[in-house]
């Protein structure tokens, strides 16, 4: 199955891409269109050739009122006209917004785009799914652009003051939940409107949650993450703290008997284990979608390497058991630890959840290119 994703560099497009590439059935059959490829006639036609499914995440939500309204419709027209030119009728899924019903430029533009695609599907008896999405948030979001959540996370990470609209309301849905719904829709052949529900709360309540999480985490206490929504919110916050927050130094209490430090303090349990690694050996080379994982070297010397998925830049953290620090692995980043010393390395690994072999949330990917 060939799947085309428009707006692949945007928040939702990127999460949909990562969700699909983690699954072997789809990994080698993804075609990604950024704004430049989408505007290139030849590249767009070539990308769509033979497509079984098109996920239309491309959109305009920040520009002049005229451009926002007309631009979203024009994106839909360009897509459907190209599909007609190559005589294709793939299953078309459109990431629409709950704002479609508001009489504002963005709402009118998104609604107009829907009409263009719905009319194309009717003319060609094609499958079409309109996903009606609430406020989308997740790792990789842009402050002052995608969501108030991203703005708050950015401000907290940079010690800024939060500008909170106490009367505003949000309905929040993580981008990975949307990606899962999209996959389910085309696997089931679902057509028509598909409304997705998020967590409803006031802007002030969302800001308060993030403030409490930030205060707890920067005070070396993992917040309570038993609610999957809170875990998603926390991982989004951590994505803004990385990489400058790490490595986080721990207080070492020493006397003539020896030394002590507190490796993990958390409010909801989890699992910890100790592991030895021989000199020159590397562990890891995997990533997680939701797991909070801590690396803490107890004895020896090591380098922790982390690379954001779909990126080439590798961050390196040189750590030692002589000066205890922790590095928490950001989600959607592949990571590894290598023993760089001459003796056996002793590392404590901790996760916020007990390992489930039936649902490990662990995906292999080398940090360094071979």
C-alpha positions, 0 to 999 in steps of 0.5 A, a space after each residue: 500500500 502506497 501512502 502519501 502524506 501532505 504537510 509532512 513537515 508540520 506537527 500532525 504530518 510528522 506524527 502521522 509519518 512517525 506513527 506509520 514508519 514504526 509499523 513494518 507494513 507501511 515503512 517502505 511505502 510512504 511518500 512525504 510531501 512538504 510545501 515545496 514538493 506540493 507546489 511542484 507540478 511534476 513532484 506532486 504528480 509523481 508522488 500521487 502516481 499509484 497511491 492507495 491512500 492520501 492523508 492531507 495534513 497540509 494547511 495554512 493557519 498563520 497568514 493574512 486573513 485572505 491568504 488563510 481563507 483562500 489558501 486552504 481551499 487552493 491546497 485542496 483544489 491543487 490536490 484534487 486536480 492533480 489526482 484527476 490529471 493522473 486518473 487516480 481515486 485513492 482513499 483521501 483523508 482530510 485533517 479538518 478542524 472543529 474551527 470549520 463551523 466558525 465564521 472566521 477566515 480559517 474556519 471558512 477556508 477549512 470548510 471550503 477545502 472540505 467541500 472541494 474534496 467531498 465533491 471530488 470524491 462524489 464525482 469519482 465514487 472515491 472513498 473520502 474521510 473528513 477528520 474533524 479535529 480539536 486542538 492538536 498538541 504534541 512533541 515538536 510543536 511550535 510556540 505561538 503557532 500550533 497551540 497554547 500548550 506549545 507556547 506555555 511549554 516554551 515559556 516554562 522551558 525558558 523561564 518566561 511568564 505565561 500569558 493565560 487567558 482565564 476565560 478560554 477553553 481548549 479541547 486537547 488531543 495528542 497528535 499520536 492519537 490522531 495518527 492512530 485514528 487515521 490509520 484505523 480509518 483507512 484500514 477499516 475503509 471508513 468514509 464520511 465525517 469522523 469527529 475525534 474528541 479530546 480532553 476539554 479544559 480551560 486554558 487556565 487549567 491546562 497552564 496550571 497542569 504544566 506549571 505543576 509538572 514543571 515545578 515538580 520535574 525541575 525539583 527532581 520529582 517525576 509527576 504522577 503519570 498514571 493518566 495517559 493524557 498527563 503523560 502526553 502533556 508531560 512528554 510535550 513539556 519535556 520536548 521543550 526542555 531537551 537538550 539544555 536541561 540535561 545532564 541534570 546533576 544530582 546532589 551527592 551526600 558524602 562522609 567517611 562511610 561513603 556516598 549517597 544520592 537519590 536516583 529517582 523520585 516519582 509519584 507513580 511507581 515504575 521500574 528500575 534495573 541495574 545493568 553492566 556493560 563491558 568496555 566499548 559496548 553500546 546499549 540502546 539504539 531504540 526509541 519510544 513513543 510514550 515511555 519516560 526512560 532515565 539513564 544514570 551511570 553509577 560507576 564508570 565512564 560513558 557517552 549517551 547519544 541521542 538523535 531526534 527521529 528524521 534528523 541527523 544531529 546527534 547530542 552527546 552527553 559524557 557522564 561518569 559515576 564519579 559525578 552522578 547525573 541523569 539524562 531522561 530520554 525524550 520521546 521520538 528520539 533514538 538513544 544509546 549509551 556506550 562504555 567509554 572507560 576501561 572498566 565495567 560500566 554500571 548503569 541504572 535504567 528507570 522507566 515510569 511503567 513496568 515493562 510489558 513484553 506484549 506492548 514494549 513501546 521500544 523500536 529499534 533505530 541506530 543513533 549513528 549512521 553505519 
